[in-house]
Amino acid sequence: MSSIRELTLTPSLIEFGENDSIEFMISFMIDGEVREKLNEDVWSTAYDKHDNLFRIKYTLVLSHGKPITLLRKASFYWSRDPKRYPLPPSKKIWVMIVRDDQPIIPKDTEEARRLLFDVQYSIVLDASSFHNGENEVYVDVKASWGRHTFIEKGEISARSTTIKIRKV
């Protein structure tokens, strides 16, 4: 079973005026089966079965904002990197993570997991998004992925604790 853990929502300001902007930092991690399945043995087997692209979609909905979609991908490929064992010309399947449209080659499995399943995202809202006085703010997070040779289709969600901010 997979789950969203350590979901936090942190505002840059607790009290703000009419002309201020508030930055909300959202951070969380995906833990459990889907995270554990991302390893060298699994992506080697998946590659051999022509299952070479894993996609995970994150949807973040701040209570006073519009939904934001983040997409991350893990692409399994045949690497001839001379630094990876077994040395070329032997076949070595490795992973490339695409995060925020930037391809990254991780140095090990743990880094690949962090790049794919640990999220930190910032949302900036103007004061006009809030009414005068106290406002309650939270974020709903959803993660979803499709069926693959190594894992079934899944969707998980969580809500952060509610924080109170004040427009003066």
C-alpha angles and dihedrals in degrees: 000000000000127000144177110250137185094018109179134173116197123182122208090221132031093188121032142166134233094271098045130105120215122212117208117200113206120192134171143138136225113231136178133041100353091051094046092049091063100089139117097265093050097046091046091053092043091051091052088054092050091250096129107146126065117186128191122188122204121196117195119191117184110201091240098035145062123271115274122203123207121188125199127180138195113204118194115211144166107262126200092186106152090215095060124084127265091050120229138305085041116091116259119178114209137171134245117198119210111203123169088353090301118119114222128185106210120216094223144001095269092055090049090053092048092049093049103036108027113080132192116172134168126214121188120202130182120237088249088075089070135060123235114278128018120358127188114218131187137155129230114209127194128182124190138175137176132248117282137172089264103039140023123243111280147180128189132177142186141177125222123231113275117257127197122227128176131220110205 
